[in-house]
Amino acid sequence: MQLTTRGIILRQTKTVNDMRMLTLFSERFGKISVAAKNDNFRGKLKSSLATRPFTLGNYDLYKNRDSFRMGRSETLRSFFGIGEDVDRYMEASFVLEFTDKILEENAPAPSIFQLMIDYFDALEHRTREMSFLTTVYQIKAVKILGYSPHLRTCVHCGKEKPDYMFHVESGGAVCPDCARDNGLIYHSDSDIIDKIKFISKSSMKELEKLYLEKQSLDEMNSLIRRYTRYHLDISDLKSESLLLDH
Ligand SMILES: [Zn+2]
């Protein structure tokens, strides 16, 4: 059966017999494994371009029971600017690997698919502090998956208080009283909760030109990494060790 879907390649590995195995994030079927011939990757044909990284492609797939085989592909949009800059490249590589980890196989995730396109688009236009957009991506992906931190009231006592701190393991906002009673060590940036709320309700496009102060950015990046690692059970991302500012 032949099917067509838009998609972004998350990962590819060479296998035997001139073949490769692709992990394709498809719009229609979610994350799927697709067998492709090396020929799909060669030559100057337009169809070979859709197998480059950071490319939105249109893919013809042949489905046989639970496996997919790649047919023709064409490039819908190539995010050239990402591959041409080392910071952009590393941030986007992290997002591909992160997304590969959070998606279940064969489960459509159209909101995250669109989020990734918006992220690539914003990243291509941004000129510095690329890591901020990666943090935005993670906050939004976590929200789509239903793992958003609880930020409206204190996670421990449930009360509304004038100010909170963010505590990763507790899953969100903790008031100073509960933090003291539980011996929690928490964050120094008292605005961080307002910043996360603002990011959650703004679009990637709106955030594309927002810049935080360096200390604030570093704190936010490290906090979101720790949050996703703890609550989504994500660890040891290969691309993470390459990031300069984590
Ligand atoms: Zn409390």
Boltz pocket constraint, residues with backbone or C-beta under 6 A from the ligand:
constraints:
  - pocket:
      binder: B
      contacts: [[A, 154], [A, 155], [A, 156], [A, 157], [A, 158], [A, 159], [A, 174], [A, 175], [A, 176], [A, 177], [A, 178], [A, 179]]
      max_distance: 6.0
